């Protein structure tokens, strides 16, 4: 798989990804898909991750990929009932170019650039890397033109899967930022001062952070399962995403057992959280935004 980033400039300066961006190299190809039998919106984050990873394992097995970790037939997790039992191997093992933009994920056949599938970002509900012996595979759940859900599985070069998932996540962020900018421009043109739930929550959070060192944690209104650490440092506000694409709570340096573990580590040790070009010191916890 060759991955191309398109229209990925103008990143949001307020909400930062804790990990650094990484240049993405070439990978292998498209393996296949499996039908998803339920709405991903009805599942919690852990269940969505399990659906994606079970789909990776099912498609890999059907495509003849030898996995180091052997499971007995039918030994998939309880979420197996949420995906079909048979994989769709159309175009399996095809070398592809994955183009990620704020508009869509597009899979093009590498040898002739024929589009195998194109999924609009608004139709994509989840993406995840594999685990253990499937860690070099990614899966994303998307609706097709017939409104059917399927989990599509691709292979990556060693240690590149998280970079691909991170790029997909950033595309969602940028798409949301573009939408918000358009909404603000529209409101200004019509003399409207209405704000989105996200804007209201963000401004409310910043109003609560009155002193340097104040901080709070809230759940994201736009990314299910994501949590945002907001803090005030040198009279500036910082908003950091705490959950990486694998579902782990981490900074760019360490992984933690929980959000409370992350907060306690940095607060009690007076250790600043380093993110991109800034540092955030956690001193005074503020009640969570309701």
C-alpha positions as CSV (number, residue, x, y, z in Angstrom):
1,X,0.0,0.0,0.0
2,X,1.2,3.5,-0.9
3,X,-0.3,6.2,1.2
4,X,-0.8,9.7,0.0
5,X,-2.0,12.6,2.2
6,X,-4.2,15.0,0.3
7,X,-5.5,18.3,1.7
8,X,-3.9,17.7,5.1
9,X,-2.6,21.2,5.7
10,X,-3.9,23.9,8.1
11,X,-4.0,21.7,11.2
12,X,-6.0,23.0,14.2
13,X,-3.6,25.0,16.5
14,X,-5.8,24.5,19.5
15,X,-6.3,20.8,19.7
16,X,-3.0,19.0,19.2
17,X,-2.2,15.3,18.7
18,X,0.2,14.4,21.4
19,X,2.3,12.2,19.1
20,X,4.4,13.8,16.4
21,X,3.5,13.4,12.7
22,X,5.4,10.8,10.8
23,X,6.2,10.5,7.1
24,X,4.4,7.4,5.8
25,X,6.1,5.0,3.5
26,X,4.8,2.3,1.2
27,X,3.0,-0.9,2.4
28,X,1.5,-4.0,0.8
29,X,-2.2,-4.1,-0.2
30,X,-5.9,-4.6,0.2
31,X,-6.9,-7.9,1.7
32,X,-10.7,-7.8,1.7
33,X,-13.7,-6.9,3.8
34,X,-16.4,-8.3,6.0
35,X,-20.0,-7.0,6.5
36,X,-20.7,-5.3,9.8
37,X,-24.2,-6.2,11.1
38,X,-24.8,-3.4,13.5
39,X,-24.4,0.3,13.8
40,X,-21.0,1.3,15.2
41,X,-22.7,4.3,16.9
42,X,-24.5,1.8,19.2
43,X,-21.2,0.4,20.5
44,X,-18.8,1.7,23.0
45,X,-15.1,2.3,22.1
46,X,-13.9,-1.1,23.3
47,X,-16.6,-2.9,21.3
48,X,-15.8,-1.0,18.2
49,X,-12.1,-1.8,18.5
50,X,-13.0,-5.5,19.0
51,X,-15.2,-5.5,15.9
52,X,-12.4,-4.0,13.8
53,X,-9.7,-6.3,15.2
54,X,-11.9,-9.4,14.8
55,X,-12.6,-8.3,11.2
56,X,-8.8,-8.1,10.6
57,X,-8.3,-11.6,11.9
58,X,-11.3,-13.1,10.0
59,X,-10.2,-11.5,6.7
60,X,-6.6,-12.4,7.1
61,X,-7.5,-16.0,7.8
62,X,-9.8,-16.2,4.8
63,X,-7.1,-14.6,2.6
64,X,-4.6,-17.2,3.6
65,X,-2.4,-15.0,5.8
66,X,-0.5,-17.1,8.3
67,X,-0.9,-15.7,11.8
68,X,1.6,-16.5,14.5
69,X,-1.1,-16.5,17.2
70,X,-3.3,-19.4,16.4
71,X,-6.9,-19.6,17.4
72,X,-9.3,-22.5,17.1
73,X,-12.0,-22.1,14.6
74,X,-15.0,-20.2,16.0
75,X,-12.9,-18.8,18.8
76,X,-13.4,-15.2,17.9
77,X,-14.6,-12.8,20.6
78,X,-18.2,-12.2,21.6
79,X,-18.4,-9.4,19.0
80,X,-18.3,-12.0,16.3
81,X,-22.1,-11.8,16.0
82,X,-21.7,-8.2,15.0
83,X,-19.8,-9.1,11.8
84,X,-20.6,-11.6,9.1
85,X,-19.0,-15.0,9.2
86,X,-17.7,-14.9,5.6
87,X,-15.2,-12.4,4.2
88,X,-15.5,-10.7,0.8
89,X,-12.1,-11.4,-0.9
90,X,-12.8,-9.3,-4.1
91,X,-9.5,-7.6,-5.0
92,X,-7.7,-9.5,-2.2
93,X,-3.9,-9.1,-2.2
94,X,-4.1,-6.2,-4.6
95,X,-1.3,-3.7,-4.2
96,X,-3.1,-0.4,-3.7
97,X,-2.5,3.3,-3.1
98,X,-4.5,4.7,-0.2
99,X,-5.4,8.4,-0.6
100,X,-6.5,10.1,2.6
101,X,-8.1,13.5,2.5
102,X,-10.7,15.4,4.4
103,X,-13.2,14.3,1.8
104,X,-12.7,10.6,1.4
105,X,-10.5,7.5,1.7
106,X,-9.8,6.2,-1.8
107,X,-8.2,2.9,-2.8
108,X,-6.6,2.9,-6.2
109,X,-5.0,-0.2,-7.8
110,X,-1.3,0.5,-8.0
111,X,-0.5,-0.8,-11.5
112,X,-3.2,1.3,-13.4
113,X,-4.6,3.7,-10.8
114,X,-8.1,2.3,-11.2
115,X,-10.3,3.2,-8.2
116,X,-11.3,0.0,-6.4
117,X,-13.4,1.9,-3.8
118,X,-14.0,5.4,-2.5
119,X,-15.5,6.1,0.9
120,X,-16.7,9.5,1.9
121,X,-15.5,10.6,5.3
122,X,-19.0,11.1,6.6
123,X,-19.7,7.4,5.9
124,X,-16.7,6.2,7.9
125,X,-17.5,5.4,11.5
126,X,-14.3,3.8,12.9
127,X,-10.7,2.8,12.1
128,X,-8.2,0.8,14.1
129,X,-4.9,-1.0,13.8
130,X,-4.6,-4.7,14.7
131,X,-3.0,-6.2,17.7
132,X,-0.2,-8.7,18.5
133,X,0.3,-10.8,15.3
134,X,-2.0,-8.5,13.3
135,X,-0.4,-5.2,14.4
136,X,0.7,-4.5,10.8
137,X,-2.8,-4.4,9.5
138,X,-5.5,-1.7,9.7
139,X,-9.3,-1.8,9.4
140,X,-11.9,0.8,8.9
141,X,-15.7,0.6,8.9
142,X,-17.5,2.4,6.1
143,X,-20.9,2.5,4.3
144,X,-21.1,2.0,0.6
145,X,-23.5,3.5,-1.9
146,X,-26.1,1.0,-0.9
147,X,-25.8,2.1,2.7
148,X,-24.3,-1.2,3.8
149,X,-21.5,-1.3,6.3
150,X,-18.3,-3.2,5.8
151,X,-15.0,-3.4,7.6
152,X,-12.2,-3.1,5.1
153,X,-8.8,-4.6,5.9
154,X,-5.4,-3.5,4.5
155,X,-1.8,-4.6,5.2
156,X,1.0,-2.2,6.0
157,X,4.8,-2.3,6.2
158,X,6.2,-3.1,9.6
159,X,5.4,-0.5,12.3
160,X,3.4,1.7,9.9
161,X,-0.1,0.8,10.8
162,X,-0.4,3.4,13.7
163,X,0.9,6.1,11.4
164,X,-1.9,5.3,8.9
165,X,-4.6,5.3,11.6
166,X,-3.2,8.6,13.0
167,X,-3.4,10.2,9.6
168,X,-7.0,9.1,9.2
169,X,-7.8,10.5,12.7
170,X,-6.1,13.8,11.7
171,X,-8.2,13.9,8.5
172,X,-11.3,13.7,10.6
173,X,-10.0,16.5,12.8
174,X,-9.3,18.7,9.9
175,X,-12.6,18.0,8.3
176,X,-14.3,19.1,11.5
177,X,-12.2,22.2,11.6
178,X,-13.1,23.1,8.0
179,X,-16.8,22.6,8.9
180,X,-16.5,24.8,11.9
181,X,-14.8,27.5,10.0
182,X,-17.5,27.5,7.4
183,X,-20.2,27.6,10.1
184,X,-18.5,30.6,11.7
185,X,-18.2,32.4,8.4
186,X,-21.9,31.7,7.6
187,X,-23.0,32.9,11.1
188,X,-21.0,36.1,10.7
189,X,-22.5,36.8,7.3
190,X,-26.0,36.4,8.7
191,X,-25.3,38.1,12.0
192,X,-25.8,34.9,13.9
193,X,-23.9,34.1,17.1
194,X,-25.1,30.6,17.6
195,X,-22.3,28.1,18.4
196,X,-22.0,24.3,18.1
197,X,-22.0,22.0,21.1
198,X,-18.2,21.7,20.7
199,X,-17.7,25.5,20.7
200,X,-19.9,26.0,23.7
201,X,-18.1,23.3,25.6
202,X,-14.7,24.6,24.6
203,X,-15.5,28.2,25.6
204,X,-17.0,27.0,28.9
205,X,-13.9,24.9,29.6
206,X,-11.7,27.9,29.0
207,X,-13.8,30.2,31.2
208,X,-13.2,27.7,34.1
209,X,-9.5,27.8,33.6
210,X,-8.8,31.1,35.3
211,X,-5.2,30.6,36.5
212,X,-2.0,29.2,35.1
213,X,-1.8,25.5,36.1
214,X,-5.6,25.0,36.1
215,X,-6.7,21.9,34.1
216,X,-9.8,19.7,33.5
217,X,-10.6,16.6,31.5
218,X,-13.7,16.2,29.4
219,X,-15.1,13.7,26.8
220,X,-14.9,14.8,23.2
221,X,-18.3,15.7,21.6
222,X,-17.0,14.9,18.1
223,X,-14.8,11.8,18.6
224,X,-16.5,8.9,20.5
225,X,-14.2,7.4,23.1
226,X,-11.8,10.3,23.0
227,X,-11.0,12.5,26.0
228,X,-9.5,16.0,26.0
229,X,-7.2,17.5,28.6
230,X,-7.6,21.3,28.7
231,X,-5.1,23.4,30.7
232,X,-3.9,26.9,31.0
233,X,-0.2,27.7,30.7
234,X,1.3,31.2,30.5
235,X,-2.2,32.7,29.9
236,X,-2.7,30.4,26.9
237,X,-5.1,27.5,26.6
238,X,-4.0,24.0,25.5
239,X,-6.3,21.2,24.5
240,X,-4.7,17.7,24.2
241,X,-6.2,14.4,23.0
242,X,-5.4,11.7,25.4
243,X,-6.4,8.5,23.6
244,X,-4.2,7.2,20.8
245,X,-5.6,5.3,17.8
246,X,-5.1,2.0,19.6
247,X,-7.2,3.1,22.5
248,X,-4.3,3.6,24.9
249,X,-4.0,6.5,27.3
250,X,-0.7,8.1,26.6
251,X,1.5,11.1,26.1
252,X,4.2,11.1,23.4
253,X,6.6,9.7,26.1
254,X,4.6,7.3,28.2
255,X,1.6,5.0,28.2
256,X,-0.7,5.0,31.3
257,X,-3.2,2.6,32.8
258,X,-5.9,5.3,33.0
259,X,-6.5,9.0,32.6
260,X,-6.3,9.3,36.4
261,X,-2.9,7.6,36.3
262,X,-1.7,10.1,33.7
263,X,-3.0,13.1,35.7
264,X,-1.5,11.8,39.0
265,X,1.9,11.1,37.4
266,X,2.3,14.6,36.0
267,X,0.6,16.5,38.9
268,X,2.3,14.8,41.8
269,X,5.7,14.8,40.2
270,X,5.2,18.4,38.8
271,X,6.2,16.9,35.4
272,X,5.0,19.0,32.4
273,X,3.3,17.3,29.5
274,X,5.3,18.1,26.4
275,X,3.3,18.4,23.2
276,X,4.7,19.7,19.9
277,X,6.1,23.1,20.8
278,X,4.5,23.6,24.2
279,X,4.6,22.3,27.8
280,X,1.6,22.0,30.1
281,X,2.0,21.9,33.8
282,X,-0.9,20.4,35.8
283,X,-1.4,22.1,39.2
284,X,-5.1,22.7,40.1
285,X,-7.9,20.4,38.9
286,X,-11.1,22.1,38.0
287,X,-14.6,20.4,38.1
288,X,-15.4,18.7,34.8
289,X,-17.6,20.6,32.3
290,X,-21.2,19.4,32.6
